[in-house]
Amino acid sequence: MTNNSIRELYEDSLKVYRDLKNVIDTAELKGQKKGFEQGRKQGIEQGSVEERKKIAKTMKALNMPLEDISKATGMTIDEIVNL
């Protein structure tokens, strides 16, 4: 083999390596972005649930009717009773 043919093989293998690395890096970034978005969505939902519970507890402490608390918070009467 000549030096030129060895160099060409090396450059070809280097190109394949770089292409594969770029594919993996891109997939990793997409996975991180998707995970972040899902985590953010879950956090917002969980915060909303906690806020509704807090409001329901306050309304319950003010002796408001359970039906009114349920309408205001979207919680079931059983959920409110168990607070």
PyMOL Python script that loads the backbone (N, CA, C, O; Angstrom):
from pymol import cmd

cmd.read_pdbstr("""\
ATOM      1  N   MET A   1       0.841  -1.180   0.000  1.00  0.00           N
ATOM      2  CA  MET A   1       0.000   0.000   0.000  1.00  0.00           C
ATOM      3  C   MET A   1       0.889   1.248   0.000  1.00  0.00           C
ATOM      4  O   MET A   1       1.955   1.301   0.614  1.00  0.00           O
ATOM      5  N   THR A   2       0.398   2.213  -0.704  1.00  0.00           N
ATOM      6  CA  THR A   2       1.147   3.463  -0.760  1.00  0.00           C
ATOM      7  C   THR A   2       0.692   4.386   0.358  1.00  0.00           C
ATOM      8  O   THR A   2      -0.361   4.187   0.963  1.00  0.00           O
ATOM      9  N   ASN A   3       1.488   5.376   0.611  1.00  0.00           N
ATOM     10  CA  ASN A   3       1.135   6.347   1.648  1.00  0.00           C
ATOM     11  C   ASN A   3      -0.178   7.051   1.331  1.00  0.00           C
ATOM     12  O   ASN A   3      -0.969   7.337   2.230  1.00  0.00           O
ATOM     13  N   ASN A   4      -0.406   7.328   0.050  1.00  0.00           N
ATOM     14  CA  ASN A   4      -1.655   7.996  -0.343  1.00  0.00           C
ATOM     15  C   ASN A   4      -2.869   7.121  -0.085  1.00  0.00           C
ATOM     16  O   ASN A   4      -3.890   7.618   0.389  1.00  0.00           O
ATOM     17  N   SER A   5      -2.784   5.830  -0.384  1.00  0.00           N
ATOM     18  CA  SER A   5      -3.925   4.937  -0.168  1.00  0.00           C
ATOM     19  C   SER A   5      -4.178   4.741   1.327  1.00  0.00           C
ATOM     20  O   SER A   5      -5.329   4.643   1.753  1.00  0.00           O
ATOM     21  N   ILE A   6      -3.122   4.684   2.116  1.00  0.00           N
ATOM     22  CA  ILE A   6      -3.278   4.571   3.572  1.00  0.00           C
ATOM     23  C   ILE A   6      -3.943   5.833   4.117  1.00  0.00           C
ATOM     24  O   ILE A   6      -4.834   5.774   4.965  1.00  0.00           O
ATOM     25  N   ARG A   7      -3.489   6.962   3.611  1.00  0.00           N
ATOM     26  CA  ARG A   7      -4.065   8.239   4.048  1.00  0.00           C
ATOM     27  C   ARG A   7      -5.549   8.313   3.666  1.00  0.00           C
ATOM     28  O   ARG A   7      -6.361   8.772   4.470  1.00  0.00           O
ATOM     29  N   GLU A   8      -5.912   7.881   2.482  1.00  0.00           N
ATOM     30  CA  GLU A   8      -7.309   7.898   2.041  1.00  0.00           C
ATOM     31  C   GLU A   8      -8.167   7.004   2.932  1.00  0.00           C
ATOM     32  O   GLU A   8      -9.275   7.383   3.310  1.00  0.00           O
ATOM     33  N   LEU A   9      -7.656   5.815   3.268  1.00  0.00           N
ATOM     34  CA  LEU A   9      -8.397   4.917   4.163  1.00  0.00           C
ATOM     35  C   LEU A   9      -8.590   5.554   5.533  1.00  0.00           C
ATOM     36  O   LEU A   9      -9.664   5.470   6.127  1.00  0.00           O
ATOM     37  N   TYR A  10      -7.545   6.185   6.015  1.00  0.00           N
ATOM     38  CA  TYR A  10      -7.621   6.865   7.307  1.00  0.00           C
ATOM     39  C   TYR A  10      -8.667   7.980   7.262  1.00  0.00           C
ATOM     40  O   TYR A  10      -9.505   8.081   8.159  1.00  0.00           O
ATOM     41  N   GLU A  11      -8.620   8.804   6.235  1.00  0.00           N
ATOM     42  CA  GLU A  11      -9.567   9.914   6.112  1.00  0.00           C
ATOM     43  C   GLU A  11     -10.996   9.415   5.953  1.00  0.00           C
ATOM     44  O   GLU A  11     -11.928  10.025   6.477  1.00  0.00           O
ATOM     45  N   ASP A  12     -11.176   8.310   5.232  1.00  0.00           N
ATOM     46  CA  ASP A  12     -12.513   7.728   5.095  1.00  0.00           C
ATOM     47  C   ASP A  12     -13.041   7.234   6.440  1.00  0.00           C
ATOM     48  O   ASP A  12     -14.198   7.469   6.790  1.00  0.00           O
ATOM     49  N   SER A  13     -12.172   6.542   7.191  1.00  0.00           N
ATOM     50  CA  SER A  13     -12.609   6.032   8.491  1.00  0.00           C
ATOM     51  C   SER A  13     -12.869   7.184   9.454  1.00  0.00           C
ATOM     52  O   SER A  13     -13.780   7.107  10.279  1.00  0.00           O
ATOM     53  N   LEU A  14     -12.087   8.242   9.359  1.00  0.00           N
ATOM     54  CA  LEU A  14     -12.290   9.412  10.200  1.00  0.00           C
ATOM     55  C   LEU A  14     -13.627  10.091   9.873  1.00  0.00           C
ATOM     56  O   LEU A  14     -14.327  10.557  10.771  1.00  0.00           O
ATOM     57  N   LYS A  15     -13.972  10.142   8.590  1.00  0.00           N
ATOM     58  CA  LYS A  15     -15.249  10.724   8.179  1.00  0.00           C
ATOM     59  C   LYS A  15     -16.418   9.905   8.735  1.00  0.00           C
ATOM     60  O   LYS A  15     -17.396  10.467   9.226  1.00  0.00           O
ATOM     61  N   VAL A  16     -16.311   8.585   8.655  1.00  0.00           N
ATOM     62  CA  VAL A  16     -17.372   7.714   9.185  1.00  0.00           C
ATOM     63  C   VAL A  16     -17.498   7.932  10.690  1.00  0.00           C
ATOM     64  O   VAL A  16     -18.608   8.039  11.211  1.00  0.00           O
ATOM     65  N   TYR A  17     -16.372   7.997  11.386  1.00  0.00           N
ATOM     66  CA  TYR A  17     -16.386   8.221  12.835  1.00  0.00           C
ATOM     67  C   TYR A  17     -17.071   9.541  13.169  1.00  0.00           C
ATOM     68  O   TYR A  17     -17.928   9.590  14.051  1.00  0.00           O
ATOM     69  N   ARG A  18     -16.702  10.603  12.475  1.00  0.00           N
ATOM     70  CA  ARG A  18     -17.282  11.918  12.746  1.00  0.00           C
ATOM     71  C   ARG A  18     -18.775  11.944  12.451  1.00  0.00           C
ATOM     72  O   ARG A  18     -19.547  12.552  13.193  1.00  0.00           O
ATOM     73  N   ASP A  19     -19.181  11.289  11.373  1.00  0.00           N
ATOM     74  CA  ASP A  19     -20.606  11.221  11.045  1.00  0.00           C
ATOM     75  C   ASP A  19     -21.386  10.509  12.155  1.00  0.00           C
ATOM     76  O   ASP A  19     -22.439  10.977  12.588  1.00  0.00           O
ATOM     77  N   LEU A  20     -20.855   9.378  12.604  1.00  0.00           N
ATOM     78  CA  LEU A  20     -21.527   8.623  13.669  1.00  0.00           C
ATOM     79  C   LEU A  20     -21.568   9.432  14.965  1.00  0.00           C
ATOM     80  O   LEU A  20     -22.582   9.443  15.662  1.00  0.00           O
ATOM     81  N   LYS A  21     -20.488  10.094  15.280  1.00  0.00           N
ATOM     82  CA  LYS A  21     -20.444  10.915  16.491  1.00  0.00           C
ATOM     83  C   LYS A  21     -21.481  12.031  16.422  1.00  0.00           C
ATOM     84  O   LYS A  21     -22.156  12.313  17.413  1.00  0.00           O
ATOM     85  N   ASN A  22     -21.612  12.657  15.274  1.00  0.00           N
ATOM     86  CA  ASN A  22     -22.612  13.718  15.116  1.00  0.00           C
ATOM     87  C   ASN A  22     -24.028  13.181  15.281  1.00  0.00           C
ATOM     88  O   ASN A  22     -24.878  13.839  15.882  1.00  0.00           O
ATOM     89  N   VAL A  23     -24.284  11.989  14.751  1.00  0.00           N
ATOM     90  CA  VAL A  23     -25.611  11.376  14.895  1.00  0.00           C
ATOM     91  C   VAL A  23     -25.909  11.119  16.367  1.00  0.00           C
ATOM     92  O   VAL A  23     -27.000  11.425  16.848  1.00  0.00           O
ATOM     93  N   ILE A  24     -24.942  10.561  17.075  1.00  0.00           N
ATOM     94  CA  ILE A  24     -25.128  10.258  18.500  1.00  0.00           C
ATOM     95  C   ILE A  24     -25.302  11.540  19.310  1.00  0.00           C
ATOM     96  O   ILE A  24     -26.182  11.618  20.167  1.00  0.00           O
ATOM     97  N   ASP A  25     -24.476  12.534  19.045  1.00  0.00           N
ATOM     98  CA  ASP A  25     -24.579  13.802  19.772  1.00  0.00           C
ATOM     99  C   ASP A  25     -25.932  14.467  19.548  1.00  0.00           C
ATOM    100  O   ASP A  25     -26.530  14.995  20.485  1.00  0.00           O
ATOM    101  N   THR A  26     -26.414  14.442  18.312  1.00  0.00           N
ATOM    102  CA  THR A  26     -27.711  15.037  17.989  1.00  0.00           C
ATOM    103  C   THR A  26     -28.833  14.292  18.706  1.00  0.00           C
ATOM    104  O   THR A  26     -29.747  14.911  19.252  1.00  0.00           O
ATOM    105  N   ALA A  27     -28.761  12.965  18.704  1.00  0.00           N
ATOM    106  CA  ALA A  27     -29.786  12.169  19.385  1.00  0.00           C
ATOM    107  C   ALA A  27     -29.776  12.456  20.885  1.00  0.00           C
ATOM    108  O   ALA A  27     -30.833  12.537  21.511  1.00  0.00           O
ATOM    109  N   GLU A  28     -28.599  12.607  21.452  1.00  0.00           N
ATOM    110  CA  GLU A  28     -28.489  12.904  22.876  1.00  0.00           C
ATOM    111  C   GLU A  28     -29.110  14.257  23.199  1.00  0.00           C
ATOM    112  O   GLU A  28     -29.843  14.382  24.181  1.00  0.00           O
ATOM    113  N   LEU A  29     -28.828  15.256  22.396  1.00  0.00           N
ATOM    114  CA  LEU A  29     -29.405  16.584  22.628  1.00  0.00           C
ATOM    115  C   LEU A  29     -30.922  16.568  22.512  1.00  0.00           C
ATOM    116  O   LEU A  29     -31.616  17.205  23.304  1.00  0.00           O
ATOM    117  N   LYS A  30     -31.436  15.839  21.522  1.00  0.00           N
ATOM    118  CA  LYS A  30     -32.890  15.740  21.368  1.00  0.00           C
ATOM    119  C   LYS A  30     -33.511  15.047  22.575  1.00  0.00           C
ATOM    120  O   LYS A  30     -34.576  15.443  23.046  1.00  0.00           O
ATOM    121  N   GLY A  31     -32.835  14.004  23.074  1.00  0.00           N
ATOM    122  CA  GLY A  31     -33.330  13.297  24.255  1.00  0.00           C
ATOM    123  C   GLY A  31     -33.332  14.186  25.490  1.00  0.00           C
ATOM    124  O   GLY A  31     -34.271  14.149  26.285  1.00  0.00           O
ATOM    125  N   GLN A  32     -32.278  14.988  25.652  1.00  0.00           N
ATOM    126  CA  GLN A  32     -32.218  15.904  26.787  1.00  0.00           C
ATOM    127  C   GLN A  32     -33.327  16.943  26.702  1.00  0.00           C
ATOM    128  O   GLN A  32     -33.961  17.263  27.707  1.00  0.00           O
ATOM    129  N   LYS A  33     -33.558  17.463  25.515  1.00  0.00           N
ATOM    130  CA  LYS A  33     -34.600  18.475  25.331  1.00  0.00           C
ATOM    131  C   LYS A  33     -35.976  17.881  25.640  1.00  0.00           C
ATOM    132  O   LYS A  33     -36.796  18.510  26.309  1.00  0.00           O
ATOM    133  N   LYS A  34     -36.218  16.670  25.148  1.00  0.00           N
ATOM    134  CA  LYS A  34     -37.502  16.021  25.387  1.00  0.00           C
ATOM    135  C   LYS A  34     -37.688  15.759  26.883  1.00  0.00           C
ATOM    136  O   LYS A  34     -38.767  15.988  27.429  1.00  0.00           O
ATOM    137  N   GLY A  35     -36.636  15.280  27.538  1.00  0.00           N
ATOM    138  CA  GLY A  35     -36.705  15.028  28.976  1.00  0.00           C
ATOM    139  C   GLY A  35     -36.965  16.299  29.764  1.00  0.00           C
ATOM    140  O   GLY A  35     -37.748  16.295  30.714  1.00  0.00           O
ATOM    141  N   PHE A  36     -36.314  17.386  29.377  1.00  0.00           N
ATOM    142  CA  PHE A  36     -36.523  18.670  30.043  1.00  0.00           C
ATOM    143  C   PHE A  36     -37.963  19.125  29.885  1.00  0.00           C
ATOM    144  O   PHE A  36     -38.588  19.570  30.848  1.00  0.00           O
ATOM    145  N   GLU A  37     -38.489  19.016  28.676  1.00  0.00           N
ATOM    146  CA  GLU A  37     -39.861  19.458  28.415  1.00  0.00           C
ATOM    147  C   GLU A  37     -40.872  18.630  29.202  1.00  0.00           C
ATOM    148  O   GLU A  37     -41.846  19.165  29.733  1.00  0.00           O
ATOM    149  N   GLN A  38     -40.631  17.308  29.273  1.00  0.00           N
ATOM    150  CA  GLN A  38     -41.548  16.457  30.031  1.00  0.00           C
ATOM    151  C   GLN A  38     -41.472  16.776  31.520  1.00  0.00           C
ATOM    152  O   GLN A  38     -42.498  16.831  32.198  1.00  0.00           O
ATOM    153  N   GLY A  39     -40.263  16.985  32.029  1.00  0.00           N
ATOM    154  CA  GLY A  39     -40.093  17.326  33.435  1.00  0.00           C
ATOM    155  C   GLY A  39     -40.748  18.651  33.788  1.00  0.00           C
ATOM    156  O   GLY A  39     -41.356  18.798  34.849  1.00  0.00           O
ATOM    157  N   ARG A  40     -40.615  19.603  32.893  1.00  0.00           N
ATOM    158  CA  ARG A  40     -41.224  20.915  33.112  1.00  0.00           C
ATOM    159  C   ARG A  40     -42.746  20.794  33.153  1.00  0.00           C
ATOM    160  O   ARG A  40     -43.405  21.385  34.009  1.00  0.00           O
ATOM    161  N   LYS A  41     -43.291  20.024  32.221  1.00  0.00           N
ATOM    162  CA  LYS A  41     -44.748  19.836  32.163  1.00  0.00           C
ATOM    163  C   LYS A  41     -45.247  19.154  33.439  1.00  0.00           C
ATOM    164  O   LYS A  41     -46.260  19.559  34.008  1.00  0.00           O
ATOM    165  N   GLN A  42     -44.533  18.123  33.881  1.00  0.00           N
ATOM    166  CA  GLN A  42     -44.935  17.419  35.101  1.00  0.00           C
ATOM    167  C   GLN A  42     -44.846  18.340  36.313  1.00  0.00           C
ATOM    168  O   GLN A  42     -45.694  18.284  37.204  1.00  0.00           O
ATOM    169  N   GLY A  43     -43.826  19.181  36.345  1.00  0.00           N
ATOM    170  CA  GLY A  43     -43.666  20.117  37.456  1.00  0.00           C
ATOM    171  C   GLY A  43     -44.797  21.119  37.514  1.00  0.00           C
ATOM    172  O   GLY A  43     -45.298  21.438  38.593  1.00  0.00           O
ATOM    173  N   ILE A  44     -45.197  21.612  36.369  1.00  0.00           N
ATOM    174  CA  ILE A  44     -46.304  22.571  36.309  1.00  0.00           C
ATOM    175  C   ILE A  44     -47.597  21.904  36.765  1.00  0.00           C
ATOM    176  O   ILE A  44     -48.369  22.487  37.526  1.00  0.00           O
ATOM    177  N   GLU A  45     -47.828  20.681  36.296  1.00  0.00           N
ATOM    178  CA  GLU A  45     -49.043  19.959  36.689  1.00  0.00           C
ATOM    179  C   GLU A  45     -49.057  19.697  38.191  1.00  0.00           C
ATOM    180  O   GLU A  45     -50.079  19.874  38.853  1.00  0.00           O
ATOM    181  N   GLN A  46     -47.907  19.270  38.722  1.00  0.00           N
ATOM    182  CA  GLN A  46     -47.833  18.971  40.149  1.00  0.00           C
ATOM    183  C   GLN A  46     -48.038  20.249  40.973  1.00  0.00           C
ATOM    184  O   GLN A  46     -48.714  20.228  42.001  1.00  0.00           O
ATOM    185  N   GLY A  47     -47.463  21.336  40.523  1.00  0.00           N
ATOM    186  CA  GLY A  47     -47.653  22.612  41.219  1.00  0.00           C
ATOM    187  C   GLY A  47     -49.101  23.051  41.208  1.00  0.00           C
ATOM    188  O   GLY A  47     -49.594  23.605  42.191  1.00  0.00           O
ATOM    189  N   SER A  48     -49.781  22.808  40.108  1.00  0.00           N
ATOM    190  CA  SER A  48     -51.193  23.163  39.998  1.00  0.00           C
ATOM    191  C   SER A  48     -52.031  22.349  40.981  1.00  0.00           C
ATOM    192  O   SER A  48     -52.927  22.884  41.633  1.00  0.00           O
ATOM    193  N   VAL A  49     -51.737  21.068  41.083  1.00  0.00           N
ATOM    194  CA  VAL A  49     -52.467  20.203  42.013  1.00  0.00           C
ATOM    195  C   VAL A  49     -52.226  20.664  43.455  1.00  0.00           C
ATOM    196  O   VAL A  49     -53.163  20.737  44.250  1.00  0.00           O
ATOM    197  N   GLU A  50     -50.976  20.974  43.786  1.00  0.00           N
ATOM    198  CA  GLU A  50     -50.660  21.416  45.141  1.00  0.00           C
ATOM    199  C   GLU A  50     -51.349  22.739  45.468  1.00  0.00           C
ATOM    200  O   GLU A  50     -51.822  22.937  46.587  1.00  0.00           O
ATOM    201  N   GLU A  51     -51.404  23.631  44.502  1.00  0.00           N
ATOM    202  CA  GLU A  51     -52.062  24.917  44.720  1.00  0.00           C
ATOM    203  C   GLU A  51     -53.564  24.732  44.945  1.00  0.00           C
ATOM    204  O   GLU A  51     -54.149  25.384  45.810  1.00  0.00           O
ATOM    205  N   ARG A  52     -54.187  23.839  44.164  1.00  0.00           N
ATOM    206  CA  ARG A  52     -55.623  23.573  44.365  1.00  0.00           C
ATOM    207  C   ARG A  52     -55.875  22.995  45.752  1.00  0.00           C
ATOM    208  O   ARG A  52     -56.858  23.344  46.406  1.00  0.00           O
ATOM    209  N   LYS A  53     -54.979  22.104  46.204  1.00  0.00           N
ATOM    210  CA  LYS A  53     -55.134  21.530  47.544  1.00  0.00           C
ATOM    211  C   LYS A  53     -55.014  22.611  48.611  1.00  0.00           C
ATOM    212  O   LYS A  53     -55.771  22.620  49.582  1.00  0.00           O
ATOM    213  N   LYS A  54     -54.075  23.507  48.429  1.00  0.00           N
ATOM    214  CA  LYS A  54     -53.866  24.596  49.387  1.00  0.00           C
ATOM    215  C   LYS A  54     -55.111  25.484  49.460  1.00  0.00           C
ATOM    216  O   LYS A  54     -55.556  25.855  50.546  1.00  0.00           O
ATOM    217  N   ILE A  55     -55.653  25.811  48.317  1.00  0.00           N
ATOM    218  CA  ILE A  55     -56.866  26.643  48.272  1.00  0.00           C
ATOM    219  C   ILE A  55     -58.033  25.914  48.930  1.00  0.00           C
ATOM    220  O   ILE A  55     -58.795  26.501  49.698  1.00  0.00           O
ATOM    221  N   ALA A  56     -58.162  24.620  48.616  1.00  0.00           N
ATOM    222  CA  ALA A  56     -59.264  23.834  49.195  1.00  0.00           C
ATOM    223  C   ALA A  56     -59.131  23.763  50.711  1.00  0.00           C
ATOM    224  O   ALA A  56     -60.135  23.850  51.419  1.00  0.00           O
ATOM    225  N   LYS A  57     -57.909  23.608  51.222  1.00  0.00           N
ATOM    226  CA  LYS A  57     -57.709  23.573  52.677  1.00  0.00           C
ATOM    227  C   LYS A  57     -58.128  24.889  53.312  1.00  0.00           C
ATOM    228  O   LYS A  57     -58.763  24.908  54.366  1.00  0.00           O
ATOM    229  N   THR A  58     -57.770  25.979  52.667  1.00  0.00           N
ATOM    230  CA  THR A  58     -58.136  27.294  53.196  1.00  0.00           C
ATOM    231  C   THR A  58     -59.654  27.466  53.197  1.00  0.00           C
ATOM    232  O   THR A  58     -60.233  27.938  54.176  1.00  0.00           O
ATOM    233  N   MET A  59     -60.282  27.086  52.107  1.00  0.00           N
ATOM    234  CA  MET A  59     -61.737  27.209  52.013  1.00  0.00           C
ATOM    235  C   MET A  59     -62.423  26.309  53.039  1.00  0.00           C
ATOM    236  O   MET A  59     -63.431  26.691  53.635  1.00  0.00           O
ATOM    237  N   LYS A  60     -61.879  25.128  53.237  1.00  0.00           N
ATOM    238  CA  LYS A  60     -62.434  24.189  54.215  1.00  0.00           C
ATOM    239  C   LYS A  60     -62.295  24.758  55.621  1.00  0.00           C
ATOM    240  O   LYS A  60     -63.206  24.630  56.439  1.00  0.00           O
ATOM    241  N   ALA A  61     -61.148  25.391  55.904  1.00  0.00           N
ATOM    242  CA  ALA A  61     -60.929  26.002  57.217  1.00  0.00           C
ATOM    243  C   ALA A  61     -61.891  27.157  57.455  1.00  0.00           C
ATOM    244  O   ALA A  61     -62.200  27.478  58.603  1.00  0.00           O
ATOM    245  N   LEU A  62     -62.363  27.779  56.394  1.00  0.00           N
ATOM    246  CA  LEU A  62     -63.341  28.866  56.502  1.00  0.00           C
ATOM    247  C   LEU A  62     -64.780  28.345  56.561  1.00  0.00           C
ATOM    248  O   LEU A  62     -65.741  29.113  56.524  1.00  0.00           O
ATOM    249  N   ASN A  63     -64.899  27.002  56.653  1.00  0.00           N
ATOM    250  CA  ASN A  63     -66.203  26.323  56.759  1.00  0.00           C
ATOM    251  C   ASN A  63     -67.103  26.571  55.551  1.00  0.00           C
ATOM    252  O   ASN A  63     -68.323  26.667  55.685  1.00  0.00           O
ATOM    253  N   MET A  64     -66.503  26.672  54.397  1.00  0.00           N
ATOM    254  CA  MET A  64     -67.305  26.822  53.179  1.00  0.00           C
ATOM    255  C   MET A  64     -67.902  25.458  52.819  1.00  0.00           C
ATOM    256  O   MET A  64     -67.309  24.426  53.134  1.00  0.00           O
ATOM    257  N   PRO A  65     -69.049  25.442  52.172  1.00  0.00           N
ATOM    258  CA  PRO A  65     -69.672  24.165  51.787  1.00  0.00           C
ATOM    259  C   PRO A  65     -68.754  23.363  50.850  1.00  0.00           C
ATOM    260  O   PRO A  65     -68.113  23.927  49.963  1.00  0.00           O
ATOM    261  N   LEU A  66     -68.702  22.068  51.058  1.00  0.00           N
ATOM    262  CA  LEU A  66     -67.832  21.196  50.268  1.00  0.00           C
ATOM    263  C   LEU A  66     -68.161  21.269  48.779  1.00  0.00           C
ATOM    264  O   LEU A  66     -67.271  21.181  47.934  1.00  0.00           O
ATOM    265  N   GLU A  67     -69.439  21.430  48.466  1.00  0.00           N
ATOM    266  CA  GLU A  67     -69.837  21.526  47.064  1.00  0.00           C
ATOM    267  C   GLU A  67     -69.230  22.763  46.397  1.00  0.00           C
ATOM    268  O   GLU A  67     -68.805  22.713  45.243  1.00  0.00           O
ATOM    269  N   ASP A  68     -69.195  23.861  47.133  1.00  0.00           N
ATOM    270  CA  ASP A  68     -68.609  25.098  46.606  1.00  0.00           C
ATOM    271  C   ASP A  68     -67.095  24.947  46.425  1.00  0.00           C
ATOM    272  O   ASP A  68     -66.526  25.401  45.431  1.00  0.00           O
ATOM    273  N   ILE A  69     -66.466  24.310  47.391  1.00  0.00           N
ATOM    274  CA  ILE A  69     -65.021  24.076  47.296  1.00  0.00           C
ATOM    275  C   ILE A  69     -64.722  23.202  46.084  1.00  0.00           C
ATOM    276  O   ILE A  69     -63.763  23.441  45.349  1.00  0.00           O
ATOM    277  N   SER A  70     -65.549  22.197  45.891  1.00  0.00           N
ATOM    278  CA  SER A  70     -65.378  21.293  44.752  1.00  0.00           C
ATOM    279  C   SER A  70     -65.510  22.043  43.435  1.00  0.00           C
ATOM    280  O   SER A  70     -64.711  21.838  42.522  1.00  0.00           O
ATOM    281  N   LYS A  71     -66.500  22.900  43.330  1.00  0.00           N
ATOM    282  CA  LYS A  71     -66.700  23.689  42.109  1.00  0.00           C
ATOM    283  C   LYS A  71     -65.525  24.637  41.862  1.00  0.00           C
ATOM    284  O   LYS A  71     -65.088  24.816  40.726  1.00  0.00           O
ATOM    285  N   ALA A  72     -65.022  25.239  42.940  1.00  0.00           N
ATOM    286  CA  ALA A  72     -63.948  26.223  42.803  1.00  0.00           C
ATOM    287  C   ALA A  72     -62.605  25.587  42.456  1.00  0.00           C
ATOM    288  O   ALA A  72     -61.803  26.174  41.731  1.00  0.00           O
ATOM    289  N   THR A  73     -62.367  24.394  42.973  1.00  0.00           N
ATOM    290  CA  THR A  73     -61.048  23.769  42.790  1.00  0.00           C
ATOM    291  C   THR A  73     -61.024  22.652  41.760  1.00  0.00           C
ATOM    292  O   THR A  73     -59.957  22.277  41.274  1.00  0.00           O
ATOM    293  N   GLY A  74     -62.185  22.120  41.428  1.00  0.00           N
ATOM    294  CA  GLY A  74     -62.218  20.980  40.510  1.00  0.00           C
ATOM    295  C   GLY A  74     -61.902  19.663  41.193  1.00  0.00           C
ATOM    296  O   GLY A  74     -61.770  18.631  40.535  1.00  0.00           O
ATOM    297  N   MET A  75     -61.781  19.698  42.510  1.00  0.00           N
ATOM    298  CA  MET A  75     -61.512  18.477  43.271  1.00  0.00           C
ATOM    299  C   MET A  75     -62.832  17.797  43.627  1.00  0.00           C
ATOM    300  O   MET A  75     -63.882  18.438  43.685  1.00  0.00           O
ATOM    301  N   THR A  76     -62.760  16.492  43.863  1.00  0.00           N
ATOM    302  CA  THR A  76     -63.961  15.780  44.296  1.00  0.00           C
ATOM    303  C   THR A  76     -64.182  16.049  45.785  1.00  0.00           C
ATOM    304  O   THR A  76     -63.267  16.452  46.502  1.00  0.00           O
ATOM    305  N   ILE A  77     -65.404  15.819  46.225  1.00  0.00           N
ATOM    306  CA  ILE A  77     -65.723  16.030  47.642  1.00  0.00           C
ATOM    307  C   ILE A  77     -64.902  15.073  48.504  1.00  0.00           C
ATOM    308  O   ILE A  77     -64.456  15.445  49.589  1.00  0.00           O
ATOM    309  N   ASP A  78     -64.702  13.843  48.029  1.00  0.00           N
ATOM    310  CA  ASP A  78     -63.884  12.879  48.797  1.00  0.00           C
ATOM    311  C   ASP A  78     -62.447  13.384  48.955  1.00  0.00           C
ATOM    312  O   ASP A  78     -61.855  13.245  50.025  1.00  0.00           O
ATOM    313  N   GLU A  79     -61.897  13.957  47.912  1.00  0.00           N
ATOM    314  CA  GLU A  79     -60.531  14.503  47.978  1.00  0.00           C
ATOM    315  C   GLU A  79     -60.474  15.640  49.012  1.00  0.00           C
ATOM    316  O   GLU A  79     -59.513  15.756  49.772  1.00  0.00           O
ATOM    317  N   ILE A  80     -61.506  16.458  49.022  1.00  0.00           N
ATOM    318  CA  ILE A  80     -61.539  17.604  49.951  1.00  0.00           C
ATOM    319  C   ILE A  80     -61.679  17.112  51.383  1.00  0.00           C
ATOM    320  O   ILE A  80     -61.007  17.622  52.280  1.00  0.00           O
ATOM    321  N   VAL A  81     -62.537  16.137  51.607  1.00  0.00           N
ATOM    322  CA  VAL A  81     -62.735  15.598  52.949  1.00  0.00           C
ATOM    323  C   VAL A  81     -61.418  15.009  53.479  1.00  0.00           C
ATOM    324  O   VAL A  81     -61.121  15.131  54.667  1.00  0.00           O
ATOM    325  N   ASN A  82     -60.640  14.382  52.614  1.00  0.00           N
ATOM    326  CA  ASN A  82     -59.401  13.719  53.029  1.00  0.00           C
ATOM    327  C   ASN A  82     -58.210  14.655  53.191  1.00  0.00           C
ATOM    328  O   ASN A  82     -57.104  14.202  53.486  1.00  0.00           O
ATOM    329  N   LEU A  83     -58.421  15.956  53.002  1.00  0.00           N
ATOM    330  CA  LEU A  83     -57.320  16.906  53.184  1.00  0.00           C
ATOM    331  C   LEU A  83     -56.994  17.084  54.644  1.00  0.00           C
ATOM    332  O   LEU A  83     -56.091  17.848  54.987  1.00  0.00           O
TER     333      LEU A  83
END
""", "prot")
cmd.dss("prot")
cmd.show_as("cartoon", "prot")
cmd.util.cbc("prot")
cmd.orient("prot")
